[in-house]
Amino acid sequence: MFHQSGGCCDGSAPMCYPRGEFLLGTRDVYLGEIEGCPFYMGADQFERWKHTQLIIDVVAGRGAGFSVEAPRGLRFLTRSRVLDEAELGALEAIRPT
């Protein structure tokens, strides 16, 4: 599973854990899946990023100490772009009330 780190020790990298080894909080938000793996983010962070598309990439480099890619010489990286007005409108239309 993936969890978008909010900073501190792991920076702001997306972290990947074996399924069941990361305890989700009651305020974690499910964002979707990456290759069949669920992807979450804390609610406070989601409020700051909800207007963006997140693009998770893998690049060469030193990964974070707790993420599964760390010993492989790779790291996950979050890239983003701001959604346009039409995309934001489409999201508003599908949000539950």
N, C-alpha and C positions, 0 to 999 in steps of 0.2 A: 504494500500500500504506500501511497505518497501522502506527505503532509508538507504544506508550504510553511517553512519556518518563518517566524516573525522577527527574527533578528537575534541579538545577544550572541551566544557562543557559536552558533552555526551560521551566522550572518543571515542572509535572507534567501538561502538556497532551498530548493525543494528537496526534501529528504525522503529516501525510499527505505522501507523496513520490511522484513519478512511479515507476512500477514499474521496478525494476532500479537505481534511483539511491541506495538505502540498503542497505548491506551488513549482513546479519544475522549475529549471532554464533552460535556453536555452542550457547549457552545460552538463546537466544531461544525463547519458547514461542508456538506458533501457537494463537490463541484462537478464530478463526472468520473470518467475512467481514462487511464492511459494504458493501452495494450492489455485491457482486462483487469487492471489494478485500480482500486478506488483511490480518489484524490480528494483530500480535505484541506481546509484552511480554517483558522480560528475566526470567530464571528467579528471581532473587532478589526482584524486585518481585512476581512472580506468587505466591510463597510468602506474601507479606503480604496479597495481595488475593484469594486463591483462594476465600475464603468470601463473596465479594460478587458481585452482578450489576453489570456495568459498562454504563452507558448513555451512548453517545457522542452528543453534541448539537452543533449549530452555532448560534452566537449572534453578534449584532453586536459588533464590538470589534476591537481590534488583535490579529492573530494572531502567532504566533511567527515569527521571521525565516526559518526554514528550511522551514516548512510551506507547501504550495501555496496555502492560503487567505489567507495574510498580505497580499498586495497588494489583496485584494478587500474589505477592511473587515470581515472575518468571522474567527471563530476557533472551533476545535473545543474542546469542553469535556467532561470526564468527570464523570458523576454516578454514584453508586453506592448500592446498598442491600444490607444484610446478608441473606444467604440464610437461610430458615427451616430448621428441623430436617428437614422432609420433603424439601426441595430438596437439602440437604447429603447426605442419605441416598441420594437418587437419583443424585447425582454419584459418590458412593463406589461404587455398584453398577456404574457404567460405566467406571470407571478401570481401565486395564490393570494387570496384576500383574507 
